Amino acid sequence: MEHIYQYAWIIPFIPLPVPLLIGVGLLLFPTATKNLRRIWAFSSISLLNIVMIFSIKLSLQQINSNLIYQYVWSWTINNDFSLEFGYLIDPLTSIMLMLITTVAILVLIYSDNYMSHDQGYLRFFAYMSFFNTSMLGLVTSSNLIQIYIFWELVGMCSYLLIGFWFTRPIAANACQKAFVTNRVGDFGLLLGILGLYWITGSFEFGDLFEIFNSLIKNNGAVAKSAQFPLHVWLPDAMEGPTPISALIHAATMVAAGIFLVARLLPLFTVIHYIMYVISFIGIITVLLGATLALAQKDIKRSLAYSTMSQLGYMMLALGMGSYRAALFHLITHAYSKALLFLGSGSIIHSMETIVGYSPEKSQNMVLMGGLTRHVPITKTAFLIGTLSLCGIPPLACFWSKDEILNDSWLYSPIFAIIAYFTAGLTAFYMFRIYLLTFEGHLNVYLKNYNGKKSSSFYSISLWGKEGLQTINQNFCLFTLLIMNSKERASSFITITDFQNKNISSYPHESDNTMLFPLIILILFTFFIGFIGIPFNQEGIDLDILTKWLTPSINLLHSNSKNSLDWYEFVINATFSISIAYFGIFIAFLLYKPIYSSFKNLDLINSFDKRGSKRILWDKIINIIYNWSSNRGYIDAFYATSLIKGVRGLSEIVYFFDRRIIDGIPNGFGVTSFFVGEGIKYVGGGRISSYLFLYLFYVSIFLLIYSIYNFVS
C-alpha cells in the first residue's frame, strides 16, 4: 500500500474547490449560488469525508508498517540556497489528519443547522473549508517555510471566522485582537525559523535534526496554542459562531502550536534549558487557565479558559519529554472539548429562541438553569464531556491526563503539585458550568410549567415579599458570596429590565442534525482513550498509540514506558481520581441550587453579617473572583503598558515631527514672510528717505565699531 503515500500530496487540495467555487459563484451568479447553498454544504462535507478515508488508510499503514515517508520538489535553487516544497507523512502527521478530518466533518454537519438562519451561511462554509485546507497543508508540510506559509493562512482564516459577525463591534474587536496577538507570536516564529536556517543552512526537518545534533556534539517555540503570555486572544475569540470554537479552538488551530513543538522536539531535547522553558510555560498556562475559568459567567469563555489550561498540560508534557502523553492528551482533549463546545452551542441555540434573550444573555450561565428536562440529550452529552475533562474513568481524558500527572512527579515535584491542584480546579469549574446551566429550576425568563405565557416578570428584590421565590434559582450560595453589592444589584436589575414582556416558548432540544455530531462525539469520548491503555499483559499489547508513535519515539531516543501492571496503575490513578472527585464535591457543595423559601432568605442575610471571620472570607473570595473576572489583570496590564505606552510614544513622536521636524522649515518660512512684509513698507520710492536710512545705518555701524575699539 505504499502507493497511498505517493498520492498523499493531494490531501490539502481536496477541500479547496468548495471555497473557490463559492467565491466565483457569489461573484458571477449570486442568486443561484445562494439558492443552492445546501449543495455547497453537502459538497464540503463530502470532500472532507474523502480526506478522512484517506487519513484512516494512512494511519492504518503507519500503525502496521511504522514508516516515515517524505517527498519533496525543488522550488528555487540559487547558488548555495535551495528551497523545496513537499509533504511528510509520519505518526504525528497521521494523528493530526485524523483529528482534523473527524472533528471538522462533525462540526460541518452541526453547522448546517446551526447557521441555517444566518445570511452569511455560504460565507461561513467557504471560510471553514479554506481553514480545513490550510490546516491539512500545515500538518503535512515537510519544512519550516512551508509550515509558516500555511501557518499564516490558518491565522487569516481564524481572523475571518472570529470576526464572522463583523457588524457587532465586540466581534470586530475580538478578531483584531486575535490577529494582532498572533502576529506578535508569528514574528517570533519567523525569527526562530531564520535563526535555525542561519545555524544549520536548511529548512528541512530531517536536515535540521541531523545538522543541529552534529553541531551540539561538536562545539532553541512561540505558537498559536494560547500559551502564557500570548493567550489573551482566546476568550475573545468566542465571539465567533460556536461551531468555530469547536473546530478552531478545541481541535485544530490551537493544537497547531502543540503540533509544531512536537515536530521540533528532537531539536529541543538536545538543549535542556529549552525543555525547561517549555515545561515552565506549560505549567504556568495550566494554572493560569484554570484560575481564570473559576468565575466566568459566559459559558463559552469558561470553556475557552479550560482549553487554555488543557493545552498547558500538553506543553508541560512536551517540555518534560513525555511525547506520547502530550499527543495522547491532544487526541482525547480534542474530542471531549469538541463535544463540550458543540453542547454549549446547542444550549445557546435553544436559549436564543426565548424572547428577551440577546446573544450575550443566551451565553450567560447565571441566566440559565433547569434545562435538564428541556434539553436532555444535550445535557447528557455535556455531562459526559464534563466528566471526561475532569479525568473520571473510563472516559477519554482520564487516561491521558493521568499519564501526564504521573510523569510530572518524576520530572519535578513542584510541577506535579501544581498539576494535581489544577486537576482539582478543573473538576470544580467544569461542574460549576454544568450545575449553573442544567440544574435548579427554570429561569424566570421562561414560561410557567403549566405551558401558559407569563404575563410579566416579577420584581426582583432581596427584601420584597416575592424575593427569592422569583430569583433565578441558579444564584447559588457561592455566586451570591463572590458578588459584591453593586454586582448583585446590577444582576437583579438586569432581570427587572424585562418587565411586562411576554415569553414565547420554552427552550427546546436541538434538531437531529445538531444532535447527531454530539452522539458521535460521545462515542469518541467513551472509547478513544482505550487506544493508549498502557498495558501489555501475557503477550497482548493493548497500547495502540505507542505502536503508532514508534518511529517518532525512536527519533527522540526516548525510553517511553509503555507497560504498567494493574497494581501500579491503580495506585497511580487513585490519587488523581480522588482529587477530581473532591473538586466535584466542592462544586456541588457551593453550587447546589437554592430553592425558593424564606429560610434561604434568612441564610443569605446571615452571610451579610459582618464579623472578623466573615470579613476575611469576603476578602479571600473577592480576590479570587476579581482575579478571574478581570482575567488575571493581564489584559489590563497590556492595555496600560503596551497600548497606552505605544499611544503615548506616538503622541511624543507626533509632537516632535510636527513641532520640531516640520517646525524648523515652517519657522524659516514664516520668518521670511514677516521680514519681507516689513521690508516692503520700508521702500517708499524717495531718494531722501534712502539717504537718511543709509546714513542712519552707517552711523550705527561706526558707533559700534568705535565702542569695540575703545573696549579692546
Residue pairs with C-beta under 8 A, 6 or more apart in sequence:
1 57
1 61
2 67
2 69
4 54
4 57
4 58
4 61
5 58
5 61
5 67
5 69
5 71
5 89
6 71
8 54
8 58
8 69
8 87
8 89
8 140
9 71
9 86
9 87
9 140
11 51
11 54
11 55
11 87
11 97
11 136
11 140
12 133
12 134
12 136
12 137
12 140
12 150
13 133
14 47
14 48
14 50
14 51
14 54
14 136
15 44
15 47
15 48
15 51
15 129
15 130
15 132
15 133
15 136
16 129
16 130
16 133
17 43
17 47
18 40
18 43
18 44
18 47
18 125
18 126
18 129
19 126
19 127
19 129
19 130
19 133
21 40
22 33
22 40
22 122
22 123
22 125
22 126
22 129
23 126
25 32
25 33
26 33
26 34
26 122
33 40
33 122
34 122
37 121
37 122
37 125
38 112
40 122
40 125
40 126
41 108
41 111
41 112
41 121
41 125
44 108
44 125
44 128
44 129
45 105
45 108
45 109
45 112
47 129
48 101
48 104
48 105
48 108
48 132
49 105
51 97
51 101
51 136
52 98
52 101
52 102
52 105
54 97
55 94
55 97
55 98
55 101
56 98
58 89
58 93
58 94
58 97
59 94
59 95
59 97
59 98
59 548
61 67
62 89
62 90
62 91
62 94
62 548
63 544
63 547
63 548
66 547
66 550
66 551
67 89
67 551
68 88
68 89
68 90
68 551
69 88
69 89
69 90
70 86
70 87
70 88
70 89
70 142
70 206
71 86
71 87
71 142
72 84
72 85
72 86
72 142
72 143
72 204
73 84
73 85
73 86
74 82
74 83
74 84
75 83
75 84
75 85
76 82
76 83
77 83
80 201
83 145
83 203
84 142
84 143
84 203
84 204
85 142
85 143
85 146
86 142
86 143
86 146
87 140
87 141
87 142
88 140
88 141
88 142
88 205
89 140
90 551
90 552
91 548
91 549
91 550
91 551
91 552
92 139
92 259
92 262
92 263
92 327
92 549
92 552
93 139
93 140
94 548
95 327
95 330
95 331
95 548
96 139
96 255
96 259
97 136
97 139
97 140
99 251
99 252
99 255
99 330
99 331
99 334
100 132
100 135
100 136
100 139
100 251
100 252
102 524
103 246
103 247
103 250
103 251
103 252
103 334
103 335
103 338
104 128
104 132
104 247
104 252
106 338
106 342
106 517
106 520
106 521
107 128
107 243
107 246
107 247
107 338
107 342
107 517
108 125
108 128
108 243
109 513
109 516
109 517
110 243
110 246
110 342
110 345
110 513
110 514
110 516
110 517
110 518
111 124
111 125
111 128
111 241
111 243
112 513
113 510
113 511
113 513
113 514
114 241
114 242
114 243
114 345
114 349
114 514
115 121
115 124
115 241
115 243
118 124
118 241
120 164
120 165
123 164
124 161
124 164
124 241
127 157
127 160
127 161
127 164
128 161
128 243
128 244
128 247
130 153
130 157
131 154
131 157
131 158
131 161
131 247
131 248
131 252
131 253
133 153
134 150
134 153
134 154
134 156
134 157
135 150
135 154
135 252
135 253
135 256
137 146
137 149
137 150
137 153
138 147
138 150
138 151
138 153
138 154
138 256
138 259
139 256
139 259
141 147
141 150
142 204
142 205
143 203
143 204
143 205
144 193
144 196
144 197
144 203
144 205
144 208
145 193
145 203
146 203
147 260
147 263
148 186
148 189
148 190
148 193
151 186
151 189
151 224
151 256
151 260
152 186
154 224
154 253
154 256
155 179
155 182
155 183
155 186
155 224
158 178
158 182
158 224
158 237
158 248
158 253
159 175
159 178
159 179
160 175
161 240
161 241
161 244
161 248
162 171
162 174
162 175
162 178
162 236
162 237
162 239
162 240
162 244
163 171
163 172
163 174
163 175
163 176
163 239
163 240
164 171
164 240
164 241
164 244
165 171
165 239
165 240
165 241
166 172
166 175
168 239
170 239
171 239
171 240
173 236
174 233
174 236
174 237
174 238
174 239
174 240
175 237
175 239
175 240
177 232
177 233
177 236
178 233
178 236
178 237
181 230
181 232
181 233
182 224
182 230
182 233
184 230
185 222
185 223
185 224
185 230
186 222
188 222
189 221
189 222
189 223
189 260
192 221
192 222
193 203
196 203
196 208
196 212
196 267
197 203
199 211
199 212
199 215
200 207
200 208
200 211
200 212
200 215
201 211
202 208
202 211
205 263
205 264
208 264
208 267
209 266
209 267
209 555
212 267
212 270
213 266
213 270
216 270
216 271
220 268
220 271
220 273
220 274
220 277
221 257
221 260
221 261
221 264
221 268
221 278
222 230
223 256
223 257
223 258
223 260
223 261
224 253
224 254
224 256
224 257
225 254
225 255
225 256
225 257
225 258
225 261
225 311
225 314
225 315
226 233
226 234
226 254
226 257
226 285
226 307
226 308
226 311
227 257
227 281
227 282
227 285
227 311
227 312
227 315
228 281
228 284
228 285
228 288
228 312
229 634
231 285
231 288
231 289
231 308
231 634
232 631
232 634
232 635
232 638
234 249
234 254
234 304
234 305
234 307
234 308
235 292
235 296
235 301
235 304
235 305
235 631
237 245
237 248
237 249
237 304
238 245
238 249
238 298
238 300
238 301
238 303
238 304
241 345
242 300
242 341
242 342
242 344
242 345
242 348
242 349
243 342
243 345
245 300
245 303
245 304
245 341
245 344
245 345
246 337
246 338
246 341
246 342
246 345
247 338
248 254
249 304
249 307
249 341
250 307
250 333
250 334
250 337
250 338
250 340
250 341
251 334
251 335
251 337
251 338
254 307
254 311
255 311
255 330
255 334
257 311
258 311
258 314
258 315
258 318
258 326
258 330
261 268
261 278
261 315
261 318
262 318
262 323
262 326
262 327
265 318
265 321
265 323
265 556
266 555
266 556
268 274
268 275
268 278
269 275
269 321
269 556
269 557
275 319
275 320
275 321
276 319
277 319
278 315
278 318
278 319
279 315
279 316
279 318
279 319
279 320
279 411
279 412
279 415
280 319
281 312
281 315
281 319
282 312
282 313
282 314
282 315
282 316
282 317
282 318
282 319
283 312
283 316
283 415
283 418
283 419
284 312
285 308
285 309
285 311
285 312
285 315
286 309
286 312
286 313
286 316
286 418
286 419
286 422
287 309
287 312
287 418
287 421
287 422
288 308
288 309
288 312
288 632
289 305
289 306
289 307
289 308
289 309
289 310
289 311
289 312
290 305
290 306
290 309
290 422
290 425
290 426
290 429
291 425
291 624
291 627
291 628
291 632
292 305
292 308
292 627
292 628
292 631
292 632
293 302
293 305
293 306
293 309
293 425
293 429
293 628
294 425
294 428
294 429
294 432
294 624
294 625
294 628
295 482
295 624
295 625
295 628
295 629
296 302
296 305
296 628
296 629
297 364
297 365
297 366
298 363
298 364
298 365
299 344
299 347
299 348
299 363
299 364
299 365
299 368
299 433
299 437
300 341
300 344
300 348
300 363
302 365
302 429
302 432
302 433
303 337
303 340
303 341
303 344
303 433
306 337
306 340
306 389
306 426
306 429
306 430
307 337
309 422
309 426
310 329
310 333
310 337
310 389
310 426
313 329
313 401
313 404
313 419
314 326
314 329
314 330
314 333
315 326
316 404
316 408
316 415
316 419
317 323
317 325
317 326
317 329
317 404
317 407
318 326
320 407
320 408
320 411
320 415
321 556
321 558
322 403
322 404
322 407
323 549
323 552
323 553
323 556
323 558
323 560
324 403
324 532
324 545
324 546
324 549
324 553
324 558
324 560
324 562
325 400
325 403
325 404
325 407
326 404
327 545
327 549
328 399
328 400
328 403
328 532
328 545
329 397
329 400
329 401
329 403
329 404
331 396
331 400
331 528
331 531
331 532
332 388
332 396
332 397
332 399
332 400
332 401
332 528
332 529
332 532
333 389
333 397
333 400
335 396
335 521
335 524
335 525
335 528
336 385
336 388
336 389
336 395
336 396
336 397
336 525
337 385
337 389
338 521
339 381
339 382
339 384
339 385
339 388
339 518
339 521
339 522
339 524
339 525
340 382
340 385
340 386
340 389
342 381
342 514
342 517
342 518
342 521
343 378
343 381
343 382
343 385
343 518
344 363
344 382
345 514
346 375
346 378
346 381
346 509
346 510
346 514
346 515
346 518
347 368
347 371
347 375
347 378
347 382
347 437
348 359
348 362
348 363
349 510
349 514
350 371
350 374
350 375
350 378
350 507
350 508
350 509
350 510
351 357
351 361
351 362
351 363
351 368
351 507
352 359
352 362
353 504
353 505
353 507
353 508
354 362
354 445
354 446
354 503
354 504
354 505
354 506
354 507
355 501
355 502
355 503
355 504
356 445
356 498
356 501
356 503
357 367
357 445
361 367
365 433
365 436
365 437
365 474
366 436
366 472
366 474
366 475
366 479
366 491
367 443
367 445
367 472
367 494
367 495
368 436
368 437
368 438
368 443
368 474
369 436
369 437
369 438
369 439
369 440
369 441
369 442
369 443
369 472
369 473
369 474
369 593
370 438
370 439
370 440
370 441
370 442
370 443
370 473
370 474
371 378
371 379
371 437
371 438
371 442
371 507
372 379
372 438
372 439
374 442
374 506
374 507
374 508
374 509
375 507
375 508
375 509
375 510
376 509
377 509
377 510
377 515
377 518
377 519
378 509
378 510
378 515
378 518
379 438
380 522
381 518
381 519
381 521
381 522
382 434
382 437
382 438
383 434
383 438
384 395
384 522
384 525
384 526
385 521
385 525
386 430
386 431
386 433
386 434
387 395
388 395
388 396
388 397
388 398
388 525
389 397
389 426
389 430
390 397
390 426
390 427
390 430
390 431
390 580
390 583
390 584
391 397
391 398
391 401
391 402
391 423
391 426
391 427
391 576
391 577
391 580
392 398
392 577
392 580
392 581
393 399
393 573
393 577
394 526
394 529
394 530
395 525
395 526
395 529
396 524
396 525
396 526
396 527
396 528
396 529
397 529
398 529
398 573
398 577
399 529
399 530
399 532
399 533
400 529
400 532
401 423
401 576
402 572
402 573
402 576
403 532
403 534
404 419
405 416
405 419
405 420
405 423
405 576
406 572
408 415
408 416
408 419
408 420
409 416
420 575
420 576
420 579
421 579
423 576
423 579
423 580
423 583
424 579
424 580
424 582
424 583
425 583
426 580
426 583
427 579
427 580
427 581
427 582
427 583
427 584
427 587
428 583
428 584
428 586
428 587
429 587
430 587
431 583
431 584
431 587
431 588
431 591
432 587
432 590
432 591
435 474
435 476
435 587
435 588
435 591
435 592
435 593
436 474
436 476
436 479
436 591
439 474
439 591
439 592
439 593
440 472
440 473
440 474
440 476
440 593
440 595
441 473
441 593
441 595
441 596
442 449
443 472
443 473
443 474
444 457
444 458
444 460
444 470
444 471
444 472
444 495
445 457
445 495
445 498
445 503
446 503
446 506
446 507
447 453
447 454
447 503
447 505
447 506
448 454
453 502
453 503
453 504
454 502
454 503
455 502
456 499
456 500
456 501
456 502
457 470
457 495
457 496
457 498
457 499
457 500
457 501
458 466
458 469
458 470
459 466
459 470
459 496
459 499
460 467
460 470
460 471
460 492
460 495
460 496
461 467
461 492
462 468
462 488
462 492
462 601
462 604
462 605
467 601
468 594
468 596
468 597
468 598
468 600
468 601
468 604
469 596
470 596
471 492
471 596
472 495
473 593
473 594
473 595
473 596
474 591
474 593
475 491
475 594
476 590
476 591
476 592
476 593
476 594
477 590
477 591
477 592
477 594
477 603
477 604
477 607
478 590
478 591
479 591
480 488
480 604
480 607
481 607
481 617
481 618
481 621
482 621
482 622
482 624
482 625
483 491
483 625
484 622
509 515
530 542
531 544
531 545
531 548
532 543
532 544
532 545
532 546
533 542
533 543
534 543
534 546
534 561
534 562
534 563
534 564
534 569
535 542
535 543
535 563
535 564
535 566
535 569
536 542
536 543
536 562
536 563
537 565
541 547
543 562
543 563
546 553
546 560
546 562
549 560
553 560
564 572
594 600
594 603
594 604
607 614
627 633
630 636
682 693
